[in-house]
């Protein structure tokens, strides 16, 4: 897989919810003779605290002496964002549109913040909480040939190594392919996210954990067996919501 093919250049161009189409920017970068940095959101459901965290993330790095420039990429969670010049004194954060390859960067941070929140909440659903281990969407995963359509699947993560995220996606009920791993495909995590956005939330789970999706239920297992989600956690709520249509 040629990861360079993921990209194409683009021109510069309980919490409070944000109004649709809102724009936010840092306020302290100019103190360090650095352009301010802005972000744009269209989803009003993104918590204000997550937006504040993102702006503080850049302000802290600037205060520590880092200099950001137009065209530079910055990894936030698993997401690879890109800075673009608005004016000489202002940069904006852009993100992949999560639609197709090659990547097209758009003036938004909706996906960046939603994915970061969901991935952190999945990890926090497990006790003892292992802490997130974010891959990069540039890294690769090994997937079953029918990964786009299979419902019951098994996600397994081994330690990452260079361009390999350590993630693999298999069909536990497909014994033929299980016995012929050479038929599996290696794709970028970005491609996996485009084709299976429902799986993005699991990608920050650390190595040696497995996620089984079976009959609408999410089961996480480790070396000692199945790990029950913490009561009231994100995974617990997802499983209860998936059960509801069948019980009513």
Secondary structure as the mmCIF struct_conf table of DSSP 4:
data_model
#
loop_
_struct_conf.conf_type_id
_struct_conf.id
_struct_conf.beg_label_comp_id
_struct_conf.beg_label_asym_id
_struct_conf.beg_label_seq_id
_struct_conf.end_label_comp_id
_struct_conf.end_label_asym_id
_struct_conf.end_label_seq_id
HELX_RH_3T_P HELX_RH_3T_P1 UNK A 3 UNK A 6
STRN STRN1 UNK A 7 UNK A 7
HELX_LH_PP_P HELX_LH_PP_P1 UNK A 16 UNK A 16
STRN STRN2 UNK A 17 UNK A 17
HELX_LH_PP_P HELX_LH_PP_P2 UNK A 18 UNK A 19
TURN_TY1_P TURN_TY1_P1 UNK A 20 UNK A 21
STRN STRN3 UNK A 22 UNK A 25
BEND BEND1 UNK A 27 UNK A 28
HELX_RH_3T_P HELX_RH_3T_P2 UNK A 29 UNK A 32
TURN_TY1_P TURN_TY1_P2 UNK A 33 UNK A 33
STRN STRN4 UNK A 36 UNK A 41
TURN_TY1_P TURN_TY1_P3 UNK A 44 UNK A 45
BEND BEND2 UNK A 46 UNK A 46
STRN STRN5 UNK A 47 UNK A 47
HELX_RH_AL_P HELX_RH_AL_P1 UNK A 48 UNK A 63
TURN_TY1_P TURN_TY1_P4 UNK A 64 UNK A 65
TURN_TY1_P TURN_TY1_P5 UNK A 70 UNK A 71
STRN STRN6 UNK A 73 UNK A 76
TURN_TY1_P TURN_TY1_P6 UNK A 77 UNK A 78
STRN STRN7 UNK A 79 UNK A 87
TURN_TY1_P TURN_TY1_P7 UNK A 88 UNK A 89
STRN STRN8 UNK A 90 UNK A 96
BEND BEND3 UNK A 98 UNK A 102
STRN STRN9 UNK A 103 UNK A 103
STRN STRN10 UNK A 105 UNK A 106
BEND BEND4 UNK A 107 UNK A 107
HELX_RH_AL_P HELX_RH_AL_P2 UNK A 110 UNK A 124
TURN_TY1_P TURN_TY1_P8 UNK A 125 UNK A 125
BEND BEND5 UNK A 126 UNK A 128
TURN_TY1_P TURN_TY1_P9 UNK A 137 UNK A 138
BEND BEND6 UNK A 139 UNK A 139
STRN STRN11 UNK A 140 UNK A 143
TURN_TY1_P TURN_TY1_P10 UNK A 145 UNK A 149
BEND BEND7 UNK A 151 UNK A 152
STRN STRN12 UNK A 153 UNK A 157
HELX_LH_PP_P HELX_LH_PP_P3 UNK A 158 UNK A 160
STRN STRN13 UNK A 161 UNK A 161
TURN_TY1_P TURN_TY1_P11 UNK A 162 UNK A 163
STRN STRN14 UNK A 164 UNK A 170
TURN_TY1_P TURN_TY1_P12 UNK A 172 UNK A 173
HELX_RH_AL_P HELX_RH_AL_P3 UNK A 175 UNK A 178
TURN_TY1_P TURN_TY1_P13 UNK A 179 UNK A 179
HELX_RH_3T_P HELX_RH_3T_P3 UNK A 181 UNK A 183
BEND BEND8 UNK A 184 UNK A 184
STRN STRN15 UNK A 185 UNK A 188
HELX_RH_AL_P HELX_RH_AL_P4 UNK A 189 UNK A 195
HELX_RH_3T_P HELX_RH_3T_P4 UNK A 197 UNK A 202
TURN_TY1_P TURN_TY1_P14 UNK A 203 UNK A 204
HELX_LH_PP_P HELX_LH_PP_P4 UNK A 205 UNK A 206
TURN_TY1_P TURN_TY1_P15 UNK A 207 UNK A 208
STRN STRN16 UNK A 210 UNK A 214
TURN_TY1_P TURN_TY1_P16 UNK A 215 UNK A 216
STRN STRN17 UNK A 217 UNK A 222
TURN_TY1_P TURN_TY1_P17 UNK A 223 UNK A 224
STRN STRN18 UNK A 225 UNK A 227
HELX_LH_PP_P HELX_LH_PP_P5 UNK A 228 UNK A 230
TURN_TY1_P TURN_TY1_P18 UNK A 231 UNK A 232
BEND BEND9 UNK A 233 UNK A 233
HELX_RH_AL_P HELX_RH_AL_P5 UNK A 234 UNK A 247
#
